[in-house]
Amino acid sequence: MQIEQCRKIILLTRLRERARRRIESHSKAGNAGVAQIYVCIDAWLEGQMGHVISEGRRASR
C-alpha cells in the first residue's frame, strides 16, 4: 500500500472515531436528530474507506 493511501486511511479512521464520539455525546444529551446526522456521516466515511482500500488492491496488482 502506498504512503498516500495509508494517510487517507488514517485520516478516515480518525474522522470516523470523531463521528462516533459525536454520536454518543449527542445521544446522551438527547439530541437524536443531530446524532442521526453523525450516523450518516459515519456511514459515508465507511464507504470512502472502502474506496481507498479497493484502490490499494487495484494498484498492487
C-alpha positions in Angstrom: 0.0 0.0 0.0 1.3 3.4 -0.9 2.1 6.1 1.7 -0.7 8.3 0.4 -3.3 5.6 0.8 -2.1 4.9 4.3 -2.5 8.6 5.1 -6.0 8.6 3.7 -6.9 5.5 5.8 -5.5 7.1 8.9 -7.4 10.3 8.3 -10.7 8.5 7.6 -10.2 6.4 10.7 -9.7 9.5 12.8 -12.8 11.2 11.3 -14.9 8.0 12.0 -13.7 7.9 15.6 -14.7 11.6 15.9 -18.1 11.0 14.4 -18.7 8.1 16.7 -17.9 10.2 19.7 -20.3 12.8 18.5 -23.0 10.2 18.0 -22.5 9.0 21.6 -22.4 12.5 23.1 -25.5 13.8 21.2 -27.4 10.6 22.0 -26.7 11.1 25.7 -27.7 14.7 25.5 -31.0 13.8 23.9 -30.2 15.3 20.5 -31.4 12.3 18.4 -31.6 14.3 15.2 -28.0 15.5 15.5 -26.8 12.0 16.4 -28.6 10.7 13.3 -26.7 13.2 11.1 -23.4 11.8 12.6 -24.6 8.3 11.9 -25.0 9.2 8.3 -21.5 10.8 8.2 -20.0 7.7 9.8 -21.6 5.5 7.1 -20.4 7.8 4.3 -16.8 7.7 5.8 -17.0 3.9 5.9 -17.8 3.9 2.2 -14.9 6.3 1.5 -12.6 4.0 3.4 -13.8 1.1 1.3 -12.9 3.0 -1.9 -9.4 3.8 -0.6 -8.8 0.2 0.3 -10.0 -1.1 -3.0 -7.8 1.5 -4.8 -4.9 0.0 -2.9 -5.8 -3.5 -4.0 -6.1 -2.5 -7.7 -2.8 -0.6 -7.6 -0.9 -3.5 -6.1 -1.8 -5.9 -8.9 
